[in-house]
Structure formats: C-alpha cells, structure tokens
Amino acid sequence: MSQDILHTINCPADVKKLSVQEIKELSAQCRQDIIATVSKNGGHLASNLGVVELTLALAKVFDFEEGRDRLIFDVGHQCYTWKLITGRREAFAGLRQENGISGFPKREESPYDFFNTGHSSTSISAALGYARADRIRQQSGRKNIALIGDGAMTGGMAFEALNDAGQRGDPILVILNDNEMSIDGNVGGLSRYLEDLRISNGYRHFKKAVKARMDRHPQKSAKLMRWLENIKGRARLVGRQSGAFFEELGFRYYGPVDGHDLDSLIRHLRACREREDPVLLHVLTCKGLGYRQAEDEPSKYHGVAPFLISKGVQPKSGGTSSFTQLAGRYLLEKAEADQRIVAISAAMTSGCGLSAFAQKLPERFFDVGISEQHAATLAAGLAAGGLRPVLALYSTFLQRAVDQVLHDICLQNLPVTILLDHAGLVSHDGETHQGIYDLALLGSLPNLELLAPADAADVEACLDYALSRNGPTVLRYPKDSAPEALPFIGQRSLFGLRKLREGKDLNILAYGATAEACLEAAEILLNSSYSSSVYSYISGKNIHLRDMIGEEFQSRPLILVTEGVRVQSPSLTLVDEYLHETPELRLKLIAVEDCLAPQGSRKELLERESLSAAGIARKVLDWLPEQLPESE
C-alpha cells in the first residue's frame, strides 16, 4: 500500500479531499484495522466489513461537519468505519472494553454520532424526527440519512416510519443496505441502463425543462403529464420490480447499486443529495468482505469473541455448559417427545441456543426476523391453537414486546414459555444490551410465573414445569456458564427457599444465578469471622417471605442478592411487604445500582456492581458492623 491514509483522517471532511483511488486504499486500511481490533476485543465483524465503501462514500458526498448533514445508523453494529474516520482512530484499540469506546453510536462519545442506537428498526423514525425539527426551526438544506440493513427492515417500526415519511413527503434519505442478495442477480444490463439514465444530469435537467414548459399550459398538459408519469412508472417496473413497494409508499427509489463500487456509489449519493423528497437508495453489499472466513459464514462472524486471524473463530472445547446451551439442549429433547412443542426466535437463533432445534425440527421452528412484537403474539396464537410455544429472546430485546406479553399472553393466561437469555449484566455491548430491566417489567404482570434457574438441574426442572403449566412462564438466565450442581441441604424445589449452606450470624438469599457467587462470598465472610447461611430461591413472584422465614430470619441480618436493576425489583417489592409487618428486620439488598452500566466484560461489570463474590462480601462487611450487636 502506497501510504498510510487512515492516519491522516480525523473527520469526515478529510475524506472529501481524497480521490476515488485514495478512498479505495483507505477502504482496505479500514478493513485491516477492523479485523485486527475485533480479533483482539471481539465485536461485530461481518456487518462492519460489508459497509466500509458505503460509509466512506457518504463521507465523500455529504457534509457532516457541525451536523450540517446527519447519518443515523440502524442498530449501530456497522459503525466501526465511521468511528475510525471521526476522530476515534487512536481510541479504536479500546473498542468495547471497560473505559474504552462503545461498539455502537453514542452521542456523548462524539459529535458525529447523531443518535444513540443498539436496537433495530429505529433509524428512519429518528431521521424523520430530525427532518421535521429542521423544517419547524426553518433550517433548510440539511440531509438526514438513515442507514438500515435488510434485517432491521423486517421490524415493523421501520415500515411505520416509511409510511409516515412517504405520505408527508419529508426530504429524508433512506439507504437500504441489502447484504443477503446477489449483486449479479439483481443488477442486470437493462436495470443498470435505466438507473444510469435516471441519475444523469442530462435526464434531470431535461425533466425539469419539460415540466417548466408544460406548467405554462396547465390545462392542456395535465392529461399528458399523467400519461407520461404512468408510462415512466411502468417502464421503471419493467427493469426493477424491487422498488415498486417503496415508490407506492411515496419514496423515490434508486438502485440496486453495488455497495462496493465507489464510483457508482458516489454518483448515486450525489443524485440523492439533490432531491427534496423522500428517497430510498437500495445498496447491495457483501457481509464480511475482506476476510474470507467472514464472507463464507457471515452469521458465524456477526458477533464474535476474540480469535486468531489466521485460524478464524474456533468452537469452544470442554468446560461447563452455559445456561443457553442447556436450555436449547433440554428443549430439543422435550420437543422430540412432544409434537405440540414449537420454538420461535427473533433473529437470534444461535444466540439463544436454538440452532440444533432449527436443524432437526425445521417444520416446528419459526425465525421471524427482528420482530419481537410479532414473535410474542405469534406465540400467543400458537398457544391458543393448542400448541406449546417456546419463545427465546434476549432480555434486552423482550423490552420491545412487553405490551404483547401483557395483552396477548398474560391477560389470556396462555401456556407460552419465554426463554429469557442474556438476563442480568451482559458483556461488552453497553447499556443498550443490559438485561437488567426484565424483573421490574415482568414482575407485576398477571398470571405470569417468573423463574430464574440457579444451576444446570434447575434449567431442566424449570423447563419441565413451564411446559406442563397452563399459563405463561418465563425462565430468566445470564449469558454465563451454569454450575453443574449446587450443594443443596435438604429438599430442592422450584418454590420457596432452598438451603445451600448453614451459618449462625447472618442469612444470604440468592435469587437465580447469583447463588454460586453468594456461596463464594460466604467463604470470604468466614475469613472475617462471620458465619453465613445461604439460601437459593428461583421464583420471582410466588415467594412469601413471612410464610417461610422463621425466627432465625428475624433475629439475624438478611441480605438479598439479585442481578436486576434495584429500582422496583420484585425482590425489593417482596421485602417491602415483609418489612411492613416486620419492622425490626435488618435487611440489605444488593442489586444493580447503575442503570447505565457501560461496556466491559461480564466479570468486570459484576465486580463494578458489587455482584461478584468479592463485591457481595465487601458490601456485607461495610454494612454489618452497625447491624450486629457487639455481643455477636
């Protein structure tokens, strides 16, 4: 490579100064940097490698300085090139690390990040909001751009925004990054010819001249104009059926265009920049371009852990199974024995452990795309139809379907099982992906049973219970390994308290997967001469403390540990009720204090929130001296 262009780029305006050939060289350098960084830190690889040229072409054509034009990424998992060219090149080595930069757009991180994202299908609505704010504030000349992938376009919110924008005629630009289609199969000779004609200066000037001439004779020309528009529309559809839907919504459609052909991209973007009506530019890209393994298996390289570039992502060997793996394995076993069981994913098949289910029982598996609301009501319909649907979602994405869980599942008391993966603190993706709100959101819903397995045996027992119950049930668990078997003393049940350790000074109640850390914390506390009883409970709703806790709980300090946000957690609600009748109870709740937990490893986040073994012990030791009489 002739020179290191990337290290001369500090803002998008620097890209505008480059020739097309220099931007091609810059594309290769950006890819090299992205692959090197993601291989060390983990992150979203395939999606970022696919939009390098598109991102740089946008910087070449538009003016993003001081927000004169604005680019809004949908989901935001394709913004790495943008970070590299917007003053964060040096910080890029700390991508997704504790105290480093986010893997998603963040307004507080850079003036070039115009909207925080992390979930899908929001970009068109946000761009439309910006455009209408500009109009009301009489700030003309700006272009608000939504960059959305074909996966995110499956979300209903995207179509709601398209419909709104098209009917009002707002001047936004929507770029549909389509990375599932073959460029050769969609960009044929006739299509390319018609597209080149439409974006040419000569055609646009001729069109304006004809319209101006005909405007002088409106009565004579109205019928002819309608006829010409009809002929033009039909001609467009002959060469390109894919744009018909968007044009019916009121958008001017351009494309498809090769998303890796810089010359063509720049010409199309310049044409789009000149329009003052809603425009959709259809761009075809290749996920993972520039790294062969990611090109061959883009789904596998969507979100990756650190890996060796020479070997690629390798399967994990040995070790304890994760809660996700256990849930997927047990579900498949039960589905093979029960024809009523079906599974639903919202574009997270692998992440929720359902790949084997999808492969072995394809006729009973439904991946609905990024459509959590639809997924929840689909599950309700399947249950009403006599089946036993299991809906697998990340905790953070269930937030998008709370209305459907309440109205369509819970109020009808339908037998839907929800596997709530990535609950609690989640590695590296930052506050938009933390699974800390589900307890607060779901805890008050009627008819819903909320279970949080503590070990591998609990996962199977909870799933058995959920699939046999005539009502909705949620299984909540973190993205973490599951203890094979906790050391229960006496009876082990799904409801009530299960003793794990005997002690005489204080009682620790561990909700769900916090049990293992609480046991380790008890060992640390013993070194400080505090003997702790540790109890596990996994039902977030059907636990009535005053019915289960004897005199020892009233006479000893009580610590509750839950990996959910502190405000309005079910644990706190239950304790408040108990405190009302037992004012002498000495209680400490350890939960997630920071709703805006930043990126970092799960281990780092647990320590930060005092939910690691050491953190729990530290919190208890800080609190205990004022609770225990000196005689104790």
Secondary structure, DSSP 4 states (H G I P E B T S, - for coil): -----GGG-SSHHHHHTS-HHHHHHHHHHHHHHHHHHHHHH-EE-HHHHTTHHHHHHHHHHS--GGGSSEEEESSSTT-HHHHHTTT-TGGGGGTTSTTS--SS--TTT-TT--S--SSSS-HHHHHHHHHHHHHHTT--S--EEEEEETTGGGSHHHHHHHHHHHHHT--EEEEEEE-SS-HHHH--HHHHHHHHHHHSHHHHHHHHHHHHHHHTSHHHHHHHHHHHHHHHHHHHHHH-GGGHHHHHTTPEEEEEEETT-HHHHHHHHHHHHH--S-EEEEEE--TTTTSHHHHH-TTTTSEE---BTTTB-----SSPPBHHHHHHHHHHHHHHH-TTEEEEESS-TTTTT-HHHHHH-GGGEEE--S-HHHHHHHHHHHHHTT-EEEEEEEHHHHGGGHHHIIIIIITTT---EEEEES-B--SSS-GGG-B-SHHHHHTT-TT-EEE---SHHHHHHHHHHHHH-SS-EEEE--SSBPPS----BS---SSS-EEEE--SSEEEEEEGGGHHHHHHHHHHHHTTT--EEEEEE-BSSS--HHHH--HHHHHS-EEEEEEEESTT-HHHHHHHHHHHH-TT--EEEEEE--TT--S--HHHHHHHTT-SHHHHHHHHHHHGGGTS-TT-
